[in-house]
Amino acid sequence: MTRLYLVRHGETDWNAARRIQGSTDIPLNDRGRSQAAAAAELLARRRFDAVVASPLSRAFETGAIIASRLGLDEPAVDPQVVERSYGQAEGLTFEEVEARFPDGVAVPGRESRTAVLQRVEAALLAIAEERPGQSVVVATHGAVIRGIVNHVAPETDANAGVPIRNGSIHSFEVVDGALALVAFDDPIEVESEAPGRYSFDYQNALEGRGDA
């Protein structure tokens, strides 16, 4: 059994301004680095074997801060755990999104949820296959984590209202080639979410809309 701890990157200036980031490479701000360090302290309660990160700098730096605290090598980069692309909506505030792409209007270049789930699930299972029996931190993104949680545990209390806060930790087990959400019975997950209980739609103006 391999255990994967998915950590959302720390805050960026675009997060703070509520701009759609997606595949745009925006770095951590100072608050984001503090959030990554706080996540690292929680993770340090356990033993880990490796850190893997998205190639976007906000996720890679989050992973690097965690790896340093855990005494591990620099994160391995996996491009398949990169954030969902939002096409022409990237860089826009929520108000600008609503003005240019009101509900029902397609956003050119936006990656579908189905495509995101397919690539991320395959990547996580590959990470587990390469590291059987290990515990691995994966520094990644909000839409990535939310998609996996929705897929693995669509009807559970653990999924309802999950905030996917910057720096939050979400743990999974991979058993017999399948992902399973670990019950939130450990203070690592609970404490990582406690500073900000809010709906995921608040974080991303487009994630509340239906699409394939």
Secondary structure, 3 states (H helix, E strand, C coil): CEEEEEEECCCEHHHHHCECCCCCCCCECHHHHHHHHHHHHHHCCCCCCEEEECCCHHHHHHHHHHHHHHCCCCCEECHHHCCCCEHHHCCCEHHHHHHHCCCCCCCCCECCHHHHHHHHHHHHHHHHHHCCCCEEEEEECHHHHHHHHHHHCCCCCCCCCCCCCCCCEEEEEEECCEEEECCCCCHHHHHHHCCCCCCHHHHCCCCCCCCC
